[in-house]
Amino acid sequence: MTRLSESYATTQDMAAKYRIADDTVRRKANSGEWPCDRIGRLYRFSPEQQEEIALIVSGDKDGGFDKNRIAAALNALSA
C-alpha cells in the first residue's frame, strides 16, 4: 500500500527533477505559474500537479494566469 504523502513531491524533488534551484521552484509556485498545494510555508506537488508542470515545462501548456483572457473578460464586462 502506498501512503498518500509518498506520492507528493517536495520543492527539493521538483528542483532536482528540472535541474533548477529550490528558490526558483518556490517562486514559480508562489506566483501561480506552477500548481501546488501549500501547507504552511511548505509547497507540495501532487502527481496530477506534477503532470501539469511537465506539460508547462515542455511548452505544451501555458502556466499561470492568462492575462490576455482576463483583460478581454474585463473589457467585455465594461462594454
C-alpha positions as CSV (number, residue, x, y, z in Angstrom):
1,M,0.0,0.0,0.0
2,T,1.3,3.4,-1.0
3,R,0.9,6.2,1.5
4,L,-0.6,9.4,0.2
5,S,2.3,11.5,1.4
6,E,4.8,9.4,-0.6
7,S,3.1,10.4,-3.8
8,Y,3.6,14.1,-3.2
9,A,6.8,15.8,-4.4
10,T,8.7,18.4,-2.3
11,T,10.3,21.6,-3.5
12,Q,13.6,19.8,-3.5
13,D,12.3,16.9,-5.5
14,M,11.0,19.3,-8.2
15,A,14.2,21.3,-8.2
16,A,16.2,18.1,-8.8
17,K,13.9,16.8,-11.5
18,Y,14.1,20.0,-13.5
19,R,17.7,20.9,-12.5
20,I,16.8,24.3,-11.1
21,A,17.2,26.0,-7.7
22,D,14.8,25.4,-4.9
23,D,14.1,29.1,-4.8
24,T,13.0,29.0,-8.4
25,V,10.5,26.3,-7.7
26,R,9.1,28.3,-4.7
27,R,8.9,31.4,-6.9
28,K,7.0,29.6,-9.7
29,A,4.6,28.0,-7.1
30,N,4.1,31.2,-5.2
31,S,3.4,33.2,-8.3
32,G,0.8,30.7,-9.5
33,E,2.8,29.7,-12.6
34,W,3.1,26.1,-11.3
35,P,0.1,24.5,-9.5
36,C,0.8,23.3,-5.9
37,D,-0.6,22.6,-2.5
38,R,0.5,24.8,0.3
39,I,0.9,23.5,3.8
40,G,2.0,26.5,5.9
41,R,5.3,27.6,4.4
42,L,5.8,24.3,2.5
43,Y,4.9,23.6,-1.1
44,R,3.8,20.1,-2.1
45,F,3.1,18.8,-5.6
46,S,0.5,16.1,-6.2
47,P,1.0,13.6,-9.0
48,E,-1.6,15.4,-11.1
49,Q,0.1,18.7,-10.5
50,Q,3.5,17.2,-11.4
51,E,2.0,16.0,-14.8
52,E,0.6,19.5,-15.4
53,I,4.0,21.1,-14.6
54,A,5.7,18.6,-17.0
55,L,3.3,19.9,-19.7
56,I,4.1,23.5,-18.8
57,V,7.9,22.9,-18.9
58,S,7.7,21.1,-22.2
59,G,5.7,24.0,-23.7
60,D,2.6,22.0,-24.4
61,K,0.6,24.1,-21.9
62,D,0.7,27.7,-20.7
63,G,1.3,28.0,-17.0
64,G,-0.1,30.5,-14.6
65,F,-2.8,33.1,-15.3
66,D,-3.6,34.1,-18.8
67,K,-3.5,37.9,-18.5
68,N,-4.9,38.5,-22.0
69,R,-8.0,36.3,-21.3
70,I,-8.6,38.2,-18.0
71,A,-8.2,41.6,-19.8
72,A,-10.7,40.5,-22.5
73,A,-13.2,39.4,-20.0
74,L,-13.0,42.7,-18.1
75,N,-13.3,44.6,-21.4
76,A,-16.4,42.6,-22.2
77,L,-17.9,43.3,-18.8
78,S,-17.3,47.1,-19.1
79,A,-18.7,47.3,-22.7
